[in-house]
Amino acid sequence: MTAFHVMAGSGDMATRPAVRRIGMSDVRDALARGFEDFRAKPSHYVFLSLIYPICGVVLITWSSGANMLPLIFPLIAGFALLGPFLALGLYEISRRRERGMDASWRHALAVRHSPALPSILAVGAMLTVLFVAWLVFAQMLYTSLFGPEPPRSLALFLASIFSSENGLLLVLAGNVIGFCFALVVLATTVIAFPLMLDRDVGAVAAIETSLRATLVNPVPIACWGLVVAALLIVGTIPLFVGLAVIMPILGHATWHLYRKIVVEER
């Protein structure tokens, strides 16, 4: 039975996994290994990751009404904030493949039996709060610049964004705020979910380990974040279909990045 040890690990004691210093070659190798995991059984992984483009299309459809037009881009961009949590099944596939176990797609759902599930859900809840906070900030920013009245049409909305000073300010300020949210997510969860899946260390220890890994490896982690952002942008074209390939590769690569950063237990 899954125990509710979120603050500490399964032994009810706080743990502090050791982290290594890595280089850019390790980032490239993690991406290459992620691609190898994807290439091993691509049909399984593409099937599994269809949830991502489907969710993306749902988000756009939900926000396509005039009242929600200002939130289209924040929803698309903010969707990436949930990525580390949504890729749980992919970490499990890579973990099983690494250990020579059956790595068919059905095992992606095995994470529901993980003893660290409460910790995983706790960090997932944190990301959800950040996602909602990002949407609130984005809406507040739009309202402060354009008023409370929603745009009457998509054409008018785009015209107001790209042909006015307030529109330029919205784009610049929105990207700065979004960058801050993305930086928080990257620093706190870059290896948190793979760590909890691999070892039941507790949510606090997983977040703290991710922060230490970021501080020890600021340049590689920053480059990792830029690569992830760039690939996710590419994956949204067209209609999020590319995410069916990009998300599995990044998910598997995250597992291998975790293996390179966190020292294994002895």
Secondary structure by P-SEA (a helix, b strand, c coil): ccccccccccccbbbbbbbbbbcaaaaaaaaaaaaaaaaccaaaaaaaaaaaaaaaaaaaaaacccccccaaaaaaaaccccccccaaaaaaaaaaaaaccccccccccccccccaaaaaaaaaaaaaaaaaaaaaaaaaaaaaaccccccccaaaaaaaacccaaaaaaaaaaaaaaaaaaaaaaaccccaaaaaaaccccaaaaaaaaaaaaaacaaaaaaaaaaaaaaaaaaacccccccccaaaaaaaaaaaaaaacccccc
